[in-house]
């Protein structure tokens, strides 16, 4: 499997600050959605993927290049967790002129991962 960084606030900040590469960000989202790559068979094990994801994405999507995949990720964040980057990390957003779709999608992935952390552990660390 992939060698992923720990899911913690340091990693979330690294995603926002663009110090973790796009492939690793995608791999983290895939992992926490339940996708597992089997290098032996060179196939994806999707037995842990929720049906609402598996229907549209039998293979994991690219959340930093695909607007539809990012939109689905955004919609899957519970309403009470939509502002976690601001509420828990104090993220004020990107400055005008310093961001584009890629940075917005990275922030979406970071917020989704933060939401996942909150849902599964009940806390942000």
CNS distance restraints for C-alpha pairs under 8 A (distance, minus, plus):
assign (resid   1 and name CA) (resid  36 and name CA) 7.26 0.50 0.50
assign (resid   1 and name CA) (resid  37 and name CA) 6.11 0.50 0.50
assign (resid   1 and name CA) (resid  38 and name CA) 6.98 0.50 0.50
assign (resid   1 and name CA) (resid  39 and name CA) 7.26 0.50 0.50
assign (resid   2 and name CA) (resid  27 and name CA) 7.30 0.50 0.50
assign (resid   4 and name CA) (resid  24 and name CA) 6.91 0.50 0.50
assign (resid   4 and name CA) (resid  27 and name CA) 7.53 0.50 0.50
assign (resid   4 and name CA) (resid  28 and name CA) 6.56 0.50 0.50
assign (resid   5 and name CA) (resid  11 and name CA) 6.84 0.50 0.50
assign (resid   6 and name CA) (resid  11 and name CA) 6.75 0.50 0.50
assign (resid   7 and name CA) (resid  11 and name CA) 6.17 0.50 0.50
assign (resid   7 and name CA) (resid  12 and name CA) 7.48 0.50 0.50
assign (resid   7 and name CA) (resid 113 and name CA) 7.68 0.50 0.50
assign (resid   7 and name CA) (resid 117 and name CA) 7.39 0.50 0.50
assign (resid   8 and name CA) (resid  12 and name CA) 6.40 0.50 0.50
assign (resid   8 and name CA) (resid 114 and name CA) 7.98 0.50 0.50
assign (resid   8 and name CA) (resid 117 and name CA) 7.87 0.50 0.50
assign (resid   8 and name CA) (resid 124 and name CA) 7.34 0.50 0.50
assign (resid   8 and name CA) (resid 125 and name CA) 5.57 0.50 0.50
assign (resid   9 and name CA) (resid  13 and name CA) 6.12 0.50 0.50
assign (resid   9 and name CA) (resid  89 and name CA) 7.77 0.50 0.50
assign (resid   9 and name CA) (resid 114 and name CA) 7.79 0.50 0.50
assign (resid   9 and name CA) (resid 124 and name CA) 7.06 0.50 0.50
assign (resid   9 and name CA) (resid 125 and name CA) 5.68 0.50 0.50
assign (resid  10 and name CA) (resid  14 and name CA) 6.23 0.50 0.50
assign (resid  11 and name CA) (resid  15 and name CA) 6.28 0.50 0.50
assign (resid  12 and name CA) (resid  16 and name CA) 6.39 0.50 0.50
assign (resid  12 and name CA) (resid 110 and name CA) 5.46 0.50 0.50
assign (resid  12 and name CA) (resid 111 and name CA) 7.98 0.50 0.50
assign (resid  12 and name CA) (resid 113 and name CA) 7.62 0.50 0.50
assign (resid  12 and name CA) (resid 114 and name CA) 7.18 0.50 0.50
assign (resid  13 and name CA) (resid  17 and name CA) 5.90 0.50 0.50
assign (resid  13 and name CA) (resid 110 and name CA) 7.97 0.50 0.50
assign (resid  14 and name CA) (resid  18 and name CA) 5.88 0.50 0.50
assign (resid  14 and name CA) (resid  19 and name CA) 5.01 0.50 0.50
assign (resid  14 and name CA) (resid  20 and name CA) 5.70 0.50 0.50
assign (resid  15 and name CA) (resid  19 and name CA) 6.25 0.50 0.50
assign (resid  15 and name CA) (resid  20 and name CA) 5.48 0.50 0.50
assign (resid  15 and name CA) (resid  21 and name CA) 7.89 0.50 0.50
assign (resid  15 and name CA) (resid  25 and name CA) 6.97 0.50 0.50
assign (resid  15 and name CA) (resid 106 and name CA) 6.44 0.50 0.50
assign (resid  15 and name CA) (resid 107 and name CA) 7.41 0.50 0.50
assign (resid  15 and name CA) (resid 110 and name CA) 6.31 0.50 0.50
assign (resid  16 and name CA) (resid 103 and name CA) 7.45 0.50 0.50
assign (resid  16 and name CA) (resid 106 and name CA) 6.30 0.50 0.50
assign (resid  16 and name CA) (resid 107 and name CA) 5.77 0.50 0.50
assign (resid  16 and name CA) (resid 110 and name CA) 6.79 0.50 0.50
assign (resid  20 and name CA) (resid  24 and name CA) 6.62 0.50 0.50
assign (resid  20 and name CA) (resid  25 and name CA) 6.89 0.50 0.50
assign (resid  21 and name CA) (resid  25 and name CA) 6.52 0.50 0.50
assign (resid  22 and name CA) (resid  26 and name CA) 6.23 0.50 0.50
assign (resid  22 and name CA) (resid  64 and name CA) 6.98 0.50 0.50
assign (resid  23 and name CA) (resid  27 and name CA) 6.11 0.50 0.50
assign (resid  24 and name CA) (resid  28 and name CA) 6.10 0.50 0.50
assign (resid  25 and name CA) (resid  29 and name CA) 6.42 0.50 0.50
assign (resid  25 and name CA) (resid 106 and name CA) 7.74 0.50 0.50
assign (resid  25 and name CA) (resid 109 and name CA) 7.38 0.50 0.50
assign (resid  26 and name CA) (resid  30 and name CA) 6.10 0.50 0.50
assign (resid  26 and name CA) (resid  62 and name CA) 6.32 0.50 0.50
assign (resid  26 and name CA) (resid  63 and name CA) 6.20 0.50 0.50
assign (resid  26 and name CA) (resid  64 and name CA) 7.26 0.50 0.50
assign (resid  27 and name CA) (resid  31 and name CA) 6.01 0.50 0.50
assign (resid  28 and name CA) (resid  32 and name CA) 6.28 0.50 0.50
assign (resid  29 and name CA) (resid  33 and name CA) 6.05 0.50 0.50
assign (resid  29 and name CA) (resid 109 and name CA) 7.01 0.50 0.50
assign (resid  29 and name CA) (resid 113 and name CA) 6.96 0.50 0.50
assign (resid  30 and name CA) (resid  34 and name CA) 6.33 0.50 0.50
assign (resid  30 and name CA) (resid  35 and name CA) 5.26 0.50 0.50
assign (resid  30 and name CA) (resid  36 and name CA) 7.69 0.50 0.50
assign (resid  30 and name CA) (resid  60 and name CA) 6.06 0.50 0.50
assign (resid  30 and name CA) (resid  61 and name CA) 7.88 0.50 0.50
assign (resid  31 and name CA) (resid  35 and name CA) 5.21 0.50 0.50
assign (resid  31 and name CA) (resid  36 and name CA) 6.33 0.50 0.50
assign (resid  32 and name CA) (resid 113 and name CA) 7.83 0.50 0.50
assign (resid  32 and name CA) (resid 116 and name CA) 7.70 0.50 0.50
assign (resid  33 and name CA) (resid  48 and name CA) 7.70 0.50 0.50
assign (resid  33 and name CA) (resid  49 and name CA) 5.85 0.50 0.50
assign (resid  33 and name CA) (resid  50 and name CA) 7.43 0.50 0.50
assign (resid  34 and name CA) (resid  46 and name CA) 6.60 0.50 0.50
assign (resid  34 and name CA) (resid  47 and name CA) 7.51 0.50 0.50
assign (resid  34 and name CA) (resid  48 and name CA) 4.63 0.50 0.50
assign (resid  34 and name CA) (resid  49 and name CA) 4.46 0.50 0.50
assign (resid  34 and name CA) (resid  50 and name CA) 7.53 0.50 0.50
assign (resid  35 and name CA) (resid  44 and name CA) 6.53 0.50 0.50
assign (resid  35 and name CA) (resid  45 and name CA) 6.12 0.50 0.50
assign (resid  35 and name CA) (resid  46 and name CA) 5.21 0.50 0.50
assign (resid  35 and name CA) (resid  47 and name CA) 7.79 0.50 0.50
assign (resid  35 and name CA) (resid  48 and name CA) 6.68 0.50 0.50
assign (resid  35 and name CA) (resid  49 and name CA) 6.06 0.50 0.50
assign (resid  35 and name CA) (resid  60 and name CA) 6.86 0.50 0.50
assign (resid  36 and name CA) (resid  44 and name CA) 5.63 0.50 0.50
assign (resid  36 and name CA) (resid  45 and name CA) 5.10 0.50 0.50
assign (resid  36 and name CA) (resid  46 and name CA) 6.59 0.50 0.50
assign (resid  37 and name CA) (resid  42 and name CA) 7.06 0.50 0.50
assign (resid  37 and name CA) (resid  43 and name CA) 5.99 0.50 0.50
assign (resid  37 and name CA) (resid  44 and name CA) 4.53 0.50 0.50
assign (resid  37 and name CA) (resid  45 and name CA) 6.06 0.50 0.50
assign (resid  38 and name CA) (resid  42 and name CA) 5.49 0.50 0.50
assign (resid  38 and name CA) (resid  43 and name CA) 5.53 0.50 0.50
assign (resid  38 and name CA) (resid  44 and name CA) 6.04 0.50 0.50
assign (resid  38 and name CA) (resid  45 and name CA) 6.85 0.50 0.50
assign (resid  39 and name CA) (resid  43 and name CA) 7.00 0.50 0.50
assign (resid  44 and name CA) (resid  59 and name CA) 6.97 0.50 0.50
assign (resid  46 and name CA) (resid  54 and name CA) 7.44 0.50 0.50
assign (resid  46 and name CA) (resid  58 and name CA) 7.46 0.50 0.50
assign (resid  49 and name CA) (resid  53 and name CA) 6.59 0.50 0.50
assign (resid  49 and name CA) (resid  54 and name CA) 6.12 0.50 0.50
assign (resid  50 and name CA) (resid  54 and name CA) 6.21 0.50 0.50
assign (resid  51 and name CA) (resid  55 and name CA) 5.96 0.50 0.50
assign (resid  52 and name CA) (resid  56 and name CA) 7.15 0.50 0.50
assign (resid  53 and name CA) (resid  57 and name CA) 5.64 0.50 0.50
assign (resid  53 and name CA) (resid  58 and name CA) 7.61 0.50 0.50
assign (resid  54 and name CA) (resid  58 and name CA) 4.81 0.50 0.50
assign (resid  54 and name CA) (resid  59 and name CA) 7.70 0.50 0.50
assign (resid  57 and name CA) (resid  61 and name CA) 6.31 0.50 0.50
assign (resid  61 and name CA) (resid  66 and name CA) 7.40 0.50 0.50
assign (resid  61 and name CA) (resid  69 and name CA) 6.17 0.50 0.50
assign (resid  62 and name CA) (resid  66 and name CA) 5.73 0.50 0.50
assign (resid  62 and name CA) (resid  69 and name CA) 6.90 0.50 0.50
assign (resid  63 and name CA) (resid  67 and name CA) 7.34 0.50 0.50
assign (resid  63 and name CA) (resid  69 and name CA) 5.54 0.50 0.50
assign (resid  63 and name CA) (resid  70 and name CA) 5.12 0.50 0.50
assign (resid  63 and name CA) (resid  73 and name CA) 7.99 0.50 0.50
assign (resid  63 and name CA) (resid 105 and name CA) 6.88 0.50 0.50
assign (resid  63 and name CA) (resid 109 and name CA) 7.32 0.50 0.50
assign (resid  64 and name CA) (resid  70 and name CA) 7.17 0.50 0.50
assign (resid  64 and name CA) (resid 102 and name CA) 5.95 0.50 0.50
assign (resid  64 and name CA) (resid 105 and name CA) 5.45 0.50 0.50
assign (resid  64 and name CA) (resid 106 and name CA) 6.47 0.50 0.50
assign (resid  65 and name CA) (resid 102 and name CA) 7.27 0.50 0.50
assign (resid  66 and name CA) (resid  70 and name CA) 6.25 0.50 0.50
assign (resid  67 and name CA) (resid  71 and name CA) 6.04 0.50 0.50
assign (resid  68 and name CA) (resid  72 and name CA) 6.21 0.50 0.50
assign (resid  69 and name CA) (resid  73 and name CA) 6.24 0.50 0.50
assign (resid  70 and name CA) (resid  74 and name CA) 6.15 0.50 0.50
assign (resid  70 and name CA) (resid 105 and name CA) 6.48 0.50 0.50
assign (resid  70 and name CA) (resid 108 and name CA) 7.18 0.50 0.50
assign (resid  70 and name CA) (resid 109 and name CA) 7.78 0.50 0.50
assign (resid  71 and name CA) (resid  75 and name CA) 6.15 0.50 0.50
assign (resid  72 and name CA) (resid  76 and name CA) 6.16 0.50 0.50
assign (resid  73 and name CA) (resid  77 and name CA) 6.83 0.50 0.50
assign (resid  73 and name CA) (resid 108 and name CA) 7.51 0.50 0.50
assign (resid  73 and name CA) (resid 109 and name CA) 7.51 0.50 0.50
assign (resid  73 and name CA) (resid 112 and name CA) 6.91 0.50 0.50
assign (resid  74 and name CA) (resid 108 and name CA) 6.42 0.50 0.50
assign (resid  74 and name CA) (resid 112 and name CA) 7.09 0.50 0.50
assign (resid  77 and name CA) (resid  81 and name CA) 6.32 0.50 0.50
assign (resid  77 and name CA) (resid  82 and name CA) 6.18 0.50 0.50
assign (resid  77 and name CA) (resid 112 and name CA) 6.10 0.50 0.50
assign (resid  77 and name CA) (resid 115 and name CA) 6.65 0.50 0.50
assign (resid  78 and name CA) (resid  82 and name CA) 6.51 0.50 0.50
assign (resid  78 and name CA) (resid 115 and name CA) 7.82 0.50 0.50
assign (resid  81 and name CA) (resid 115 and name CA) 5.71 0.50 0.50
assign (resid  82 and name CA) (resid 111 and name CA) 7.28 0.50 0.50
assign (resid  82 and name CA) (resid 115 and name CA) 7.79 0.50 0.50
assign (resid  83 and name CA) (resid  87 and name CA) 5.95 0.50 0.50
assign (resid  83 and name CA) (resid 111 and name CA) 7.84 0.50 0.50
assign (resid  84 and name CA) (resid  88 and name CA) 5.33 0.50 0.50
assign (resid  84 and name CA) (resid  89 and name CA) 7.13 0.50 0.50
assign (resid  84 and name CA) (resid 111 and name CA) 6.57 0.50 0.50
assign (resid  84 and name CA) (resid 114 and name CA) 7.00 0.50 0.50
assign (resid  84 and name CA) (resid 115 and name CA) 7.05 0.50 0.50
assign (resid  85 and name CA) (resid  89 and name CA) 5.18 0.50 0.50
assign (resid  85 and name CA) (resid  90 and name CA) 6.38 0.50 0.50
assign (resid  85 and name CA) (resid  91 and name CA) 5.43 0.50 0.50
assign (resid  85 and name CA) (resid 110 and name CA) 7.87 0.50 0.50
assign (resid  85 and name CA) (resid 111 and name CA) 5.92 0.50 0.50
assign (resid  85 and name CA) (resid 114 and name CA) 7.51 0.50 0.50
assign (resid  86 and name CA) (resid  90 and name CA) 4.45 0.50 0.50
assign (resid  86 and name CA) (resid  91 and name CA) 4.60 0.50 0.50
assign (resid  86 and name CA) (resid  92 and name CA) 6.19 0.50 0.50
assign (resid  87 and name CA) (resid  91 and name CA) 7.80 0.50 0.50
assign (resid  88 and name CA) (resid 124 and name CA) 7.40 0.50 0.50
assign (resid  94 and name CA) (resid  98 and name CA) 6.52 0.50 0.50
assign (resid  94 and name CA) (resid  99 and name CA) 6.15 0.50 0.50
assign (resid  95 and name CA) (resid  99 and name CA) 6.88 0.50 0.50
assign (resid  99 and name CA) (resid 103 and name CA) 5.62 0.50 0.50
assign (resid  99 and name CA) (resid 104 and name CA) 7.17 0.50 0.50
assign (resid 100 and name CA) (resid 104 and name CA) 6.38 0.50 0.50
assign (resid 101 and name CA) (resid 105 and name CA) 6.06 0.50 0.50
assign (resid 102 and name CA) (resid 106 and name CA) 6.17 0.50 0.50
assign (resid 103 and name CA) (resid 107 and name CA) 6.18 0.50 0.50
assign (resid 104 and name CA) (resid 108 and name CA) 6.25 0.50 0.50
assign (resid 105 and name CA) (resid 109 and name CA) 6.20 0.50 0.50
assign (resid 106 and name CA) (resid 110 and name CA) 6.08 0.50 0.50
assign (resid 107 and name CA) (resid 111 and name CA) 6.02 0.50 0.50
assign (resid 108 and name CA) (resid 112 and name CA) 6.05 0.50 0.50
assign (resid 109 and name CA) (resid 113 and name CA) 6.13 0.50 0.50
assign (resid 110 and name CA) (resid 114 and name CA) 6.09 0.50 0.50
assign (resid 111 and name CA) (resid 115 and name CA) 6.02 0.50 0.50
assign (resid 112 and name CA) (resid 116 and name CA) 6.11 0.50 0.50
assign (resid 113 and name CA) (resid 117 and name CA) 6.15 0.50 0.50
assign (resid 114 and name CA) (resid 118 and name CA) 6.26 0.50 0.50
assign (resid 114 and name CA) (resid 124 and name CA) 7.24 0.50 0.50
assign (resid 115 and name CA) (resid 119 and name CA) 6.09 0.50 0.50
assign (resid 116 and name CA) (resid 120 and name CA) 6.02 0.50 0.50
assign (resid 117 and name CA) (resid 121 and name CA) 5.79 0.50 0.50
assign (resid 117 and name CA) (resid 122 and name CA) 7.19 0.50 0.50
assign (resid 117 and name CA) (resid 123 and name CA) 6.92 0.50 0.50
assign (resid 117 and name CA) (resid 124 and name CA) 6.52 0.50 0.50
assign (resid 118 and name CA) (resid 122 and name CA) 4.60 0.50 0.50
assign (resid 118 and name CA) (resid 123 and name CA) 4.98 0.50 0.50
assign (resid 118 and name CA) (resid 124 and name CA) 5.91 0.50 0.50
assign (resid 119 and name CA) (resid 123 and name CA) 7.91 0.50 0.50
